[in-house]
């Protein structure tokens, strides 16, 4: 009797799962028919709007800086699959706050410091043969239906307030969910992807104001969000289904990991001594700096990711094998400057940062789950030790002295710290001053740079050279000139 009941229960479960799969398949097919997805091999759409620089908020955990997009063109080739975004944006936020300038480009005179003059061109290719590339394409409305059809075996459907929610599991770990409205149009797509700094991060695409373009339904209003904050908002002006230009695009593996991705380059840290007891630890920008004390060292800045931190720690041990790392100093919360802090915590190294960042790190960065791509801290959890600075903190052993000061009121980041070595007369700064070699000065001095100089003068620091976390150094006079003094 028990065996018969178990067999009956198993048969009921199989029938229920089959019914769920059939319901999902029916919803996918109905939406594909209504939206014209079935015969869609490529698409190109364009418009204007706004976009935001991810990880560059003025306040810890706050929204990212917004730029005006004067030209937006996206081309998708579903047959490869591949996608290309072409964006022209201008830096006209008033007042300018937060990061997002990017590295300085001497050929255009752009980047390095905000506000950025002129048109800023941002092009990005996405290879849909990688995991992250595929997910990026599936976050678009027609891309979602094609992704759901390709992963039909794992698709499920459920009703929600007159709409149908369809989800499927991709690559064995990503759940992609789309909301289909009563007119069989995709209104929303979301999934979680790994970010080395913020962990399993929610990515969303929200689509509305659909219109027919040569038999293909496409939204006129696109909103994309990451981690709950907007990253793109576009009013679509033109849509070209089965665009030959888009179909000719083959893409390349510039984004994401998984099959088809280019292998990551090995990280080779190259120490460069810039003063007695002070080194740049070079590998791209931003960079870390090493300050040597009698029986220990201090590292300033933990950029990038786990791999960068591991390579940096290994090089410090090689360079000064008998001096442990006592502290990591974090200048501010931007992801390019703090992406490697979790690996320092995994090594048991305390972090010194401004108190404005402390809660953000404790309640988000060190608590967010990292299940999609577990990092060192996720694999071996350890409570972080974070020491907050208010205005000033001095580290000294009687020989080397390192002062940390709040850069009060700097628009780049709340709680931005600068480091000062009085014996060497070196000021170490991040993102408040960027030299512009070989190009004319900005039309007016950057408020970020003016503020930095004001803080140096307020603190009466005797500075001979300004050292940039993004690489290089300049005489103090260059800062004076850039600030219009």
N, C-alpha and C positions, 0 to 999 in steps of 0.2 A: 504493500500500500504506500509506504514512504517513497519507494523508488518511483512509483507511478506519479505521485504528487510532485516530486522533484522534476521529473520529465515534463510534466504539464506546466510547471512554473517556468522552466527553461524555455519551453516553446512559447509561452506568453511573453517572456522577456524578449526573445528573438523577434517575435511579431511586432512588439512595441517599438524596438529599435528600428526594424524595417519600415514601420509606419512613419517614424520620425525622419528617417533618411528620405523616404518618398516625399514627405511634406516639405523638407528642405529643398529637394530637387525640384519640386513643383514651383516653389517660391523663386528659386534661382532662374528657372526657365521662363517663368512669367515676367520677371523683371528684365531678363535679357531680351525678350521679345518686345516689351514695351519701350525699352531704351535703345533698341537697335544694336545691341552688343554682339549678337551672333555673327554678323557679317563684318564686324569692325576689326580691321587688321591694324590700323594706325589712326592717330588723331593728333591734331595740333590746335591749341587754343591760346588766346592772347587776351590781355587786358591791362589794367592798372590797379593800384591799391597801396598796400603797406606790407612791410615784412619786418621781422624783429631779429636781433642778434642773440642767439641762444647762449645762455650761460654768462651774460654780460650785464646783469641787473645792477642798478645803482644801489639797491638795498638788498641785504642777504635774503634770499627766498622770494624776492619781489619780481614783478614783470620785467621782461627784457626790453631794451631800448627799441624804439620804433623808427623806421626809415620810410620815406615815401617812395613807392615804386612807380616810376614813370613808364617803364616798359616791362612787360612780362610775357614770355612765350614759352610754352611747354609743348614738347613733341614726344609722343609715346609710340613706339613700335612694339605691338603686342606679339609679333611673330618671333622676336629674338629671345626674350623681351629686353627692351632698353628704353630709357627715358632721358631727356635732356631739358634742363631748365635754364633759360636765359633771362637774367634780371638786370635791369638798370635802375639804380636807386639813388636818391639824394639824401644828404644828411641835413634835414631842415627842422629837426625837433627843437622846440624852444621851451625852456632852456635845455641845452644839451646836457644829458646826464647818462652815466653808465658807459660801458665800453662798446666794442664793436668796430673799432677803426681798422683792425687787421694790421698786418705788417706793412711797413713803409715800402712803397714801390717807386724807386727813383725815376723810372721811365715815364710815370704819370704824375708824380708828385703827390700821390694819394696814400692814405693810411698812416699808421703810426700814432696819430693823435687826432682827437675830435676837437672841433667839427671838421669834417672832411670836405675839401673843396671839389666842386664839379660832379660829373656823373661817375657813379661807382658801378663797375661792371662785375657781375657775379654769375658765372656759368658753372653748371654742375652736371656731369654725366652720371647716370645710375645704371649699373649692370644688373638686370633682372635675373641673371643666373646665379647671383649670390643670395644668401638668405636675406640680408638686410635690404638688398636691392629689390628682391621680389616683394617683400613686405611694403616697401615704399611705393611700388607700382600698385599693389593691391589696396593701398589706402585711397586711391582714386576711385570714382564711382564705377566706371566700366572695368577698371582693373580688378575691383573687388569681385564683380560677377565672374570674370574669367578665372580669378584665383579660387573662388568658391566652386566653380565647375570642375577645375582641375583637382580639387581636394574634396570632391563630392562624397567620398567614402567616409569622411569624418564630419560631414556637415550635419548640423542640427537646426531645427526651426522651432520657434515658440511665439505665441501671440503676446503683444504688449500694447495695450491701449489703442486697439484698432490698427496696429502696425504689425509687421512680421520681423522678428529678429532672427537672423541666420548667422551661425558661427561655424567655423571650421578650424581644425588644428593643422598647422603647417610645420614641416621639418621636425615633428615630434615634440615641439615645445612652445610654439607661438599660437595663441588663440586669437583669431581675427574675427571680429563681430561687425555685422552690418545691419542697419535698420532700414527696412523697405516699407515705404508708405502705402496708403490705400490705392494709389495710382500706379503701383509697382515701380516706383522710382527710388533709387538709393538715396537716403537722406543723411546717413551718418555711417562712418566706418571707424573702427578703433582697434588698436592692438597695443601690446607692450613690447618695447625693445630695450635692449641693454644699453645703458650709458655708464661708462666707467666711473663717473662722478656721482650721478643721481640714482644709479641702479636700474631696476625694472621700471621704466618710464613710460607713461601713457602717451600714445600718439593718436590724434583724432583728426578726422576730416569731416566737415559739416557742409552739406550741399543743399542749395535751395534755388528757387526761381528758375525752374527748368524751362527750356525752350527747345523747339524742334529745329534742328539744323540738318537739312537734307536727309530726313528720315531718322536721324539720331537725336535722342533727347540728351541734353547736356545742361548742367546748372550754370546760371549766370552769376551766382554768388558762391564763392568758395572761401571757407575759413578752415585753417589748419591750426591745431594747437599741440603743444608739447609740454607735458608736466602740468597741464591745466592753464597754461598761458598761451596767448596767440603767437604764432610764428609767421603767419601769412594770411592776408585777407585780400582777395582779388575780385573785382567786378569784371566779368568776362565780356569782351566786346565782339570777338570773332571766334568761330569754331569751324574747323575744316576736317570732317570725317574722312578717313582713308586718304590722308594727306600723303602724296608721293614723297615730299621732303621728309616727313616723319618715318615713312617706310624705308627710306634709304639709310636711316641712322642705325648704326650697329652697336653703339655704346662701347664702354670699356670699364674694367673693374676698378673704378676710383672709389667706390663706396662699399663698405660692408665686408663681412667675412663669409666663409662657407665655400662651396664649390665655385670655381671660376675666379676667385679673388687672387690678387697678386700677393706673393709672400711678403711678410713684413721684413723690413730691413733690420739687421742686427744693430742694437744700440751700443755705440762705442763712445763712452764719455772721455773727453779730452780736457784735462786740467790745464789751466793757463793762469800762472801767478801774476797778479796785478799790483800787489804790494806785499810787504813782509807779513806772512801769515794769512794772506787773503788770495783766494783762487776763484776764477770762473770755472764751472764744471760744464763744459760746452757740449751741447748736442741740440742744435736747433734753438728756437726761441718759443717761450721764455726759457731762461736758464736758471740753474741753481748756483749759489755762491757758497763757498766754504770759508769760515772764519776760524782760525786756529787759536786755542787757548793753551795754557801750560799742560793740562792733563786731559783735555777733551776738545771736541770741535763742535761748532754750531753750523747747521745748514740753513741758508735763507732760500726759501721757495721750494715747492714740490710740484712742478708742472706735469702736465700730460696724464700719466697713467701708472699702473703698477710696474710695468716693464721699465719705465724710465727711473722710477724710484729704486728698484732692485739694482739696476746698473749703476746708479749714482752711489748707493751705499757700498756696493762692491768696489768701486773706484776709490772711495774715501778710505776703505780698509786697506787697499793696496798702497795708497799714497801715504797714509799715516796709520800704520797698523796698530800702534799702541795707544791711539787716542779714540775713544768711543764717541759716538754722536750723542751729545747730551740733550739738544733741543733741535726741533725743526721750527723755523720762524716762517709764518705764512703772512704775506703782506695784505692779501685781501681774498675775497671769496669767489672770484671769477674762475670758471672751470678750467681755463688754460693755465692758471697759476696754482690751482688747488687740486687738480685732477689726480695727483699722486699722493695726497695726504693719507688716504686710507691704508696704503702700504706701509707708511711710517708708523701708524698706530699698530698695525699687525706685527711690527718689529719691537713694539713696546717703547717707542720714542715719543716723549711728550711734545705737544704742539704749543707754541706761543703765537697768539693772534690777538687782534683787537676784540674787546668784549662784545662789540656789535655782531661779530661773526659766531661767537661761542654757542649761542642757543641754536642758530641755524645748523651748525655742524652737529651738535649733540642730538637735536630732535629730528633732523632729516638726513644729512649726509652719512651719519654713522648708524642710523636706524632703518633707512630705506632697504627693502629686500634686494638682494643680488642673486636671484635664483636662475636667471636665464644664462648668465655667464659668471659664475661665482669667482670673485677675486680672492686675494690672499686673506683678507679680513673676514670674508664670508665663510671661507673654508676653515679658518681657525679664529673664531670670534674672541675679541679682547676689548675691554672697556677703554675708551679713549681717555687720555689725560690732557686736558686743554687748560692752559693758563691764559686768562684774559688780561689784556693791557687796556688801561683807560686813556691816559695821556702820554705817559713816559714810563719806560722800564730800562734799567741799566744792568748789563751783564759785564762783570769784570773779574779778573784774577790778579789785579795789580800790575799786570804787564799789558795784556790786551783789554781794551774797553770797547764794548758795542752798545750803543744807545738806540733804543727804539722809540719813535715819536709818532703820535697821531698826526696825519696830514689833515688838519681841521678844515672841514667844509669843502673838501675836494669833490667836484661833481662826478669824478670817475667811479668812486665807490665809497659808501659809508664805511668808516673804520679803516681807511687806507693807511697802512703803516709805512714809514720810511726808516731806514737804518743809517746810523752815523757812526763813523770810526774817527774819534777826535785826534788820535795820534797820527793817523794817516791822512786826515782831512778829506776823507772820502764820504760822500753821501750816496747811498744805494737806494734807488727809487724805481717804482713800477708804474708805468702807464701815465704818469703826470707830465712827462717831458719826453719828446721823441725828436731827435735831430732830423733835419731835412737836407742832407748833403746834395749839392748839385742842382737844387731847384730853388725858385724864389720863395721867400718867407710866406707864411699864410697871410691872407688879406688883413687880418687882425690877430693879435696873439691869442693862442688858445687859453680859455679860462682855466683849464686844467694846469697849464704851465705857470700862469700868473699866480694861481693859488699856491703851487709848490714853492715858488720864490717867496711869496708872502709868509709862508710858514717857516722857511729857513731864516728869514729876517726876524720873524717873531721870536724864534728860539735862540737867535744870535749865534748860529752855528758858523764856525770858520771852515768854509768849504773850499778846497782847491780843485777837486774833480767830482763830477757827477757820474756815477756808475749806473748803467741801465740794466735792469733785469732782462730786458729783451736783447741785451748784447751790446758790448762796447762801452766807451766812456768818453766824456767831453770835459774840457775845462769849464770852470764855473762861469766864465765870461760868456760861453755859448748859451747857457741857460738864461743869463741876464738879457742877452740879445733877443732870444726867442720870446721872452716875456715882455719885450718892448721897453726895457730899461736901459 
